[in-house]
Amino acid sequence: MQTRLTPPARPLVSRPGTFPAFIALAVGLGFAAEAAAFTIYVSNEKDNTVTVLDSGTLEMKATWKVGRRPRGVTLSNDGSLLFVCASDDNRVDVVDTATGKVLRSLRSGPDPEQFILHPSGNPLYIANEDDSQVTVLDVEKNRVIAEVPVGVEPEGMGISPDGKILVNTSETTNMAHFIDTDSLKVVENVLVDARPRVAEFTADGKKLWVSAEIGGTVAIIDVATRQVEKKVGFKIPGIPDDAIQPVGIRITRDGSRAFVALGPANRVAVLDGKTHEVLSYLPVGQRVWQLAFSPDEKLLFTTNGTSNDISVIDVPSAKVVRSVKVGRLPWGVVVSPK
């Protein structure tokens, strides 16, 4: 579902002639160190493509054609396969990351938007926005294992580090649905604020963060009790409250920092992971949507849908260091450690 847009803040764009200065900065931040090399994949919803960026230069390395309206993206555990939700084709494309070729398409159910792999690498859990269900798919056999009924317009998918609990958020029902991955049954429904988008577990599996796009909050849920412990709101001087729309969430492995994409507010909120206090707001591109860390968590990448770029955030300093043009309407982002 597309969100209502508000007048954007001015995006951060690299000026012509500044690239050598950026290279100096990049070396300082560790972009170009061979030991830290990685690859960034960005799905472009309007172009039906995936942009591939190399970490050494942050320049476009390739553009791959995929199915129509690509949104969610994720990688196999070894990084050899990229899974892409081709929402308007009702399928998941499997791309060979060595060649950029679509090897096969998986049975996703109608209108796949987001998905998540089990920590073991199989199965794949897919939110079917138009069908109020989660499809559980064996990616090796391309076989539907189960279809789990959830709320209306399922979207976000999160899974506990031990793989025992799957969580789906339903935009219209305004719930986080806890699903037991053994029985594939919903075991709890937790009410959150309006239009929940993303569900993200902390690395220890004890807390679940859920963003509510229209509610303008992030709910922090105790996983053991399934109770909302706290709701975090956001206030940005000069930005109307209805333009502050939390979507993507990423939390560092040590739990010290969390980052929340705030949609058409064109900001990423930086939070203390323990106290949940908002520390700062970082100006990024227009309609910031999804987020992904580099493997060492020194960098964070944001997809900015209506400025057609990604922003690069230096995590230790909590500063935006560059924007990079990609395709039209960038939606999802994932990073491979090679």
Secondary structure, 3 states (H helix, E strand, C coil): CCCCCCCCCCCCCCCCCCHHHHHHHHHHHCCCCHHHCCEEEEEECCCCEEEEEECCCCCEEEEEECCCCEEEEEECCCCCEEEEEEHHHCEEEEEECCCCCEEEEEECCCCEEEEEECCCCCCEEEEECCCCEEEEEECCCCEEEEEEECCCCEEEEEECCCCCEEEEEECCCCEEEEEECCCCEEEEEEECCCCEEEEEECCCCCEEEEEECCCCEEEEEECCCCEEEEEEECCCCCCCHHHCCCCCEEECCCCCEEEEECECCCEEEEEECCCCCEEEEEECCCCEEEEEECCCCCEEEEEECCCCEEEEEECCCCEEEEEEECCCCEEEEEEECC
